[in-house]
Amino acid sequence: MKIDRVEATTIEDTRGRPTIEVTLEAQQGSTLHSNSQGRTLLRATASVPSGKSTGSHEALELRDSESGSVEQAIENVQFEIARAIMGREFASADELDAFLIELDGTPDKSRLGANALLAVSIAAQRLFAQAEGVPLWRAIATRAGTTPKAPRLYVNVMNGGAHADFKLPFQEYLLVVEGKTSEALPIAHEAFKKLGERLSSTELEASGVPMGDEGGYAPTFSDLQQPFKLLAELVQEFPGTSIAIDAAASELYRDGAYHLLDKTYTPDELLALYVHAASALPIHSIEDPFAENASEDFTQITAALGDKILIIGDDLTVTDPARVKKAAERKEINAVLIKPNQIGTVKETIEAVRATYAAGFAAVASHRSGETSDTFIADFAYGIGAHGLKAGGFAQSERVAKYDRLLAIEREAGAV
């Protein structure tokens, strides 16, 4: 395939911050995958999300230091990247991504920007899927060598931590819903609505329930157990559901201790809290239970709870194949969060998925706190046969778009 046109522009994410959108064009007649005699225009657009609670080992999202804009990333796409890829023959999306990685030449994508590279990489994946005449999720599955299937819905129902000014200590309180999307999504919607009604009826939230960065409710509780009590009631009311939390513990760690509400916890005390929660509540998974460099603590919690629930690495692994392999060697986790913008290309994201599966771990695909209407992560989750998809709460259309895309994929898959 030869790319004929490259265009980049700024759009706003769900937090009102600038992010990058890229459009690529190619001619169907120029692709190696087509026997067509005509030349049909192929056009694909991709926009990339932005994280707020980011791991220190993530690839670099390039922003202008003073304004926080992405003008330098856009310039890199429109000039250096465009000049390098336009008119050049790429036999596959893997080949194009490998070229982008070499063009940047840094281990953390800091020269051209992981956001610039990923936008091009995702748009290119869409182009190759079009050229092959297959749905995006199918093209991803073929590329990754995975079996497509519907992911569990990890619905963010309450936001805390850095996503809600620490009104709740943990960053995400999620409802995990089992089953095919068309059956799970109505349950998730109803449970989300009921939680909102219950929060609105409390004296704490008499003036209305605020919302967090990821489209979930952001109530304020002084009691660590109260949000879990509400979620346990929901799970009892809605069969086929369970609880997940993203502790984002790196955000809670200061001066050798973890700070939750007005109390400090040593690593051993925090471990005891998790063990008690897992025994007393229908917990499905705990993400980032300790700070990103607390290797021994991760190993301890996985040894204690890994046969009962998922211990998910996010800041620990940052969608980096090498870090996933290291976590497997140390037995730190048994599941990995997959976020393409943590690593910078679709190729490397797939390599992280392969490392995850090679270790016998589960993969949970995820959005970011600053999202766009791009639904690539839904196709990716389905294509890799992910254990789950984190796509946020229902209060933002950009999150709902991911769930709607899963519904469309279910119809597409049923028609194949």
Residue pairs with C-beta under 8 A, 6 or more apart in sequence:
1 26
1 30
1 31
1 32
1 33
1 89
1 90
1 91
1 96
1 127
1 128
1 131
2 26
2 27
2 30
2 31
2 86
2 87
2 88
2 89
2 90
3 24
3 25
3 26
3 85
3 86
3 87
3 88
3 90
3 124
3 127
4 25
4 26
4 27
4 30
4 86
4 87
5 23
5 24
5 25
5 86
6 22
6 23
6 24
6 77
6 78
6 81
6 82
6 85
6 86
6 120
7 22
7 23
7 24
7 78
8 20
8 21
8 22
8 23
8 73
8 74
8 77
8 78
8 116
8 119
9 20
9 21
9 74
10 18
10 19
10 20
10 21
10 69
10 70
10 71
10 74
11 18
11 19
11 20
11 21
11 47
11 372
12 18
12 19
13 19
13 49
13 50
13 370
13 371
13 372
13 398
14 213
14 215
14 369
14 370
14 371
14 372
14 396
14 398
14 399
15 50
15 52
15 213
15 369
15 370
17 50
17 68
17 370
18 68
18 69
18 70
19 47
19 48
19 49
19 50
19 70
19 115
19 370
19 372
20 47
20 48
20 70
20 73
20 74
20 77
20 115
20 116
20 119
21 45
21 46
21 47
21 48
21 119
21 372
22 45
22 46
22 47
22 77
22 116
22 119
22 120
22 123
23 43
23 44
23 45
23 123
24 43
24 44
24 45
24 120
24 123
24 124
24 127
25 41
25 42
25 43
26 41
26 42
26 127
26 131
27 39
27 40
27 41
27 42
28 34
28 36
28 38
28 39
28 40
28 41
28 42
28 131
29 36
29 37
29 38
29 39
29 40
30 39
31 42
31 128
31 131
32 89
32 91
33 128
33 131
33 132
34 131
42 127
42 130
42 131
44 123
44 124
44 126
44 127
44 130
45 123
45 126
46 118
46 119
46 120
46 121
46 122
46 123
46 126
46 374
46 376
47 119
47 372
47 373
47 374
48 115
48 118
48 119
48 122
48 340
48 341
48 372
48 374
49 341
49 367
49 368
49 369
49 370
49 371
49 372
49 374
50 61
50 115
50 341
50 368
50 369
50 370
51 58
51 61
51 339
51 341
51 342
51 368
51 369
51 370
52 162
52 163
52 213
52 368
52 369
52 370
53 161
53 162
53 163
53 171
53 248
53 250
53 251
53 315
53 369
54 61
54 315
55 250
55 292
55 314
55 315
55 316
55 318
55 342
56 292
56 315
57 292
57 315
57 318
57 320
57 323
58 108
58 114
58 318
58 341
58 342
58 343
59 108
59 109
59 110
59 114
59 318
59 341
59 342
59 343
59 344
60 108
60 109
60 110
60 113
60 114
61 113
61 114
61 115
61 341
62 70
62 72
62 73
62 76
62 109
62 110
62 112
62 113
62 114
62 115
62 116
63 69
63 70
63 72
63 73
64 70
64 71
64 72
70 113
70 115
72 113
73 112
73 113
73 115
73 116
74 116
76 112
76 113
76 116
77 116
77 119
77 120
80 103
80 112
81 100
81 103
81 112
81 116
81 117
81 120
84 99
84 103
85 96
85 99
85 100
85 120
88 99
90 96
90 99
90 124
92 128
93 121
93 124
93 125
93 128
93 139
93 143
93 346
93 347
94 143
94 347
96 121
96 124
97 121
97 124
97 345
97 346
97 347
97 348
98 347
100 112
100 117
100 120
100 121
100 345
101 117
101 344
101 345
101 347
101 348
103 112
104 111
104 112
104 117
104 344
105 111
108 114
109 117
109 344
114 341
114 342
114 343
114 344
115 341
117 344
117 345
118 340
118 341
118 344
118 345
118 346
121 340
121 344
121 345
121 346
121 347
122 340
122 346
122 374
122 376
124 346
125 136
125 139
125 140
125 143
125 346
125 376
126 136
126 376
128 139
129 135
129 136
129 138
129 139
129 140
132 139
134 142
135 379
135 409
135 412
136 376
136 379
136 383
137 148
137 379
137 380
137 382
137 383
137 409
137 412
137 413
138 148
138 383
138 416
139 383
140 146
140 346
140 350
140 379
140 380
140 383
140 384
141 147
141 148
141 383
141 384
141 385
143 346
143 350
144 350
144 353
144 354
144 383
144 384
145 354
146 353
146 357
146 383
146 384
146 385
147 385
148 382
148 383
148 384
148 385
148 413
149 382
149 385
150 180
150 181
150 382
150 406
150 409
150 410
151 364
151 365
151 381
151 382
151 385
151 386
151 387
151 388
151 389
151 406
152 176
152 177
152 178
152 184
152 387
152 388
152 389
153 175
153 176
153 177
153 181
153 184
153 185
153 188
153 388
153 389
153 391
153 403
153 406
154 174
154 175
154 176
154 244
154 364
154 366
154 388
154 389
154 390
154 391
155 174
155 175
155 176
155 177
155 188
155 191
155 192
155 216
155 391
155 392
155 393
155 394
156 172
156 173
156 174
156 212
156 214
156 215
156 216
156 390
156 392
156 393
156 399
157 173
157 174
157 175
157 191
157 192
157 195
157 216
157 217
157 231
157 234
157 393
158 168
158 172
158 173
158 195
158 212
158 216
158 217
158 218
158 219
158 227
158 230
158 231
159 168
159 171
159 172
159 173
159 211
159 212
159 213
159 214
159 215
159 216
159 217
159 218
159 393
160 166
160 167
160 168
160 169
160 170
160 171
160 172
160 173
160 212
160 218
160 227
161 168
161 169
161 170
161 171
161 172
161 246
161 248
161 251
161 252
162 171
162 248
162 251
162 369
163 171
163 172
163 212
163 213
163 214
163 218
163 369
164 210
164 212
164 213
164 218
165 218
167 210
167 218
167 219
167 220
167 221
168 218
168 219
168 220
168 221
168 227
169 224
169 252
169 260
169 261
170 245
170 246
170 247
170 248
170 260
171 246
171 247
171 248
171 251
172 214
172 216
172 244
172 245
172 246
172 248
172 287
172 390
173 216
173 227
173 228
173 231
173 243
173 244
173 245
174 243
174 244
174 245
174 246
174 390
175 188
175 191
175 192
175 231
175 234
175 235
175 238
175 241
175 242
175 243
175 244
176 241
176 242
176 243
176 244
176 284
176 285
176 388
177 184
177 185
177 187
177 188
177 191
177 238
177 240
177 241
178 184
178 240
178 241
178 242
179 187
179 240
180 410
181 403
181 406
181 407
181 409
181 410
182 407
182 410
184 240
185 403
185 406
185 407
187 238
187 240
187 241
188 394
188 403
189 394
190 238
191 234
191 237
191 238
191 241
192 393
192 394
194 234
194 237
195 217
195 230
195 234
196 209
196 217
198 230
198 233
199 205
199 209
199 217
199 219
199 230
200 208
200 209
202 219
204 219
204 220
204 221
205 219
205 220
209 217
209 218
209 219
210 217
210 218
210 219
211 217
211 218
211 393
211 395
212 218
212 393
213 369
213 370
214 367
214 369
214 371
214 392
214 393
214 396
214 399
215 392
215 393
215 394
215 395
215 396
215 398
215 399
216 392
216 393
216 395
217 393
217 395
219 227
221 227
222 261
222 262
224 260
224 261
224 263
228 243
228 277
228 281
231 243
231 281
232 243
232 281
232 282
234 241
235 241
235 242
235 243
235 282
241 282
242 282
242 283
242 284
243 281
243 282
243 283
243 284
244 283
244 284
244 285
244 286
244 287
245 283
245 285
245 286
245 287
246 287
246 288
246 312
246 314
247 286
247 287
247 288
247 289
247 290
248 287
248 288
248 314
248 315
249 258
249 270
249 288
249 289
249 290
249 291
249 294
250 288
250 291
250 292
250 315
252 258
252 259
252 260
252 291
253 259
253 290
253 291
253 294
257 264
257 265
257 266
258 264
258 265
258 266
258 267
258 270
258 290
258 291
259 265
265 273
267 290
267 294
267 297
270 289
270 290
271 289
271 297
271 300
271 301
271 304
274 286
274 289
274 301
274 305
275 301
275 304
275 305
277 283
278 286
278 305
278 308
278 309
283 309
284 309
284 310
285 309
285 310
285 311
285 312
285 335
285 364
285 388
286 301
286 305
286 309
286 310
286 311
286 312
287 312
287 313
287 314
287 337
287 364
288 312
288 313
288 314
288 315
288 316
289 297
289 298
289 301
289 311
290 297
290 298
290 301
291 297
291 315
292 315
292 316
295 330
295 332
298 311
298 313
298 316
298 327
298 330
298 332
298 333
299 330
299 331
299 332
301 311
302 311
302 331
302 332
302 333
302 334
303 331
305 311
306 334
310 334
310 335
310 362
310 364
310 387
311 332
311 333
311 334
311 335
312 333
312 335
312 336
312 337
312 362
312 364
313 324
313 327
313 332
313 333
313 335
313 336
313 337
314 337
314 339
314 366
316 323
316 327
316 332
316 333
317 323
317 324
317 327
317 333
317 336
317 337
317 352
318 339
318 342
318 343
319 336
319 337
319 338
319 339
319 340
319 342
319 343
319 348
319 349
319 352
320 342
320 343
320 348
320 352
321 348
321 351
321 352
321 354
321 355
324 336
324 352
324 355
324 356
324 359
324 361
325 355
325 359
327 333
327 336
327 359
328 355
328 358
328 359
328 361
333 361
334 360
334 361
334 362
335 356
335 361
335 362
335 363
335 364
335 387
336 352
336 356
336 361
336 362
336 363
336 364
337 364
337 365
337 366
337 390
338 349
338 352
338 353
338 356
338 363
338 364
338 365
338 366
338 380
338 384
338 386
339 365
339 366
339 367
339 368
340 346
340 349
340 376
340 377
340 380
341 368
343 349
343 352
346 380
349 380
350 384
353 363
353 384
356 362
356 363
357 363
362 387
362 388
363 384
363 386
363 387
364 386
364 387
364 388
364 389
364 390
365 377
365 380
365 381
365 384
365 386
365 388
365 389
365 390
366 377
366 389
366 390
367 377
367 390
367 391
367 392
367 399
367 402
371 392
371 396
371 398
371 399
372 398
373 397
373 398
373 401
375 401
375 402
375 404
375 405
377 389
377 391
377 402
378 389
378 391
378 402
378 403
378 405
378 406
378 409
379 405
379 409
380 386
381 388
381 389
381 406
382 406
382 409
382 413
389 402
389 406
391 399
391 402
391 403
392 398
392 399
392 402
393 399
394 400
394 403
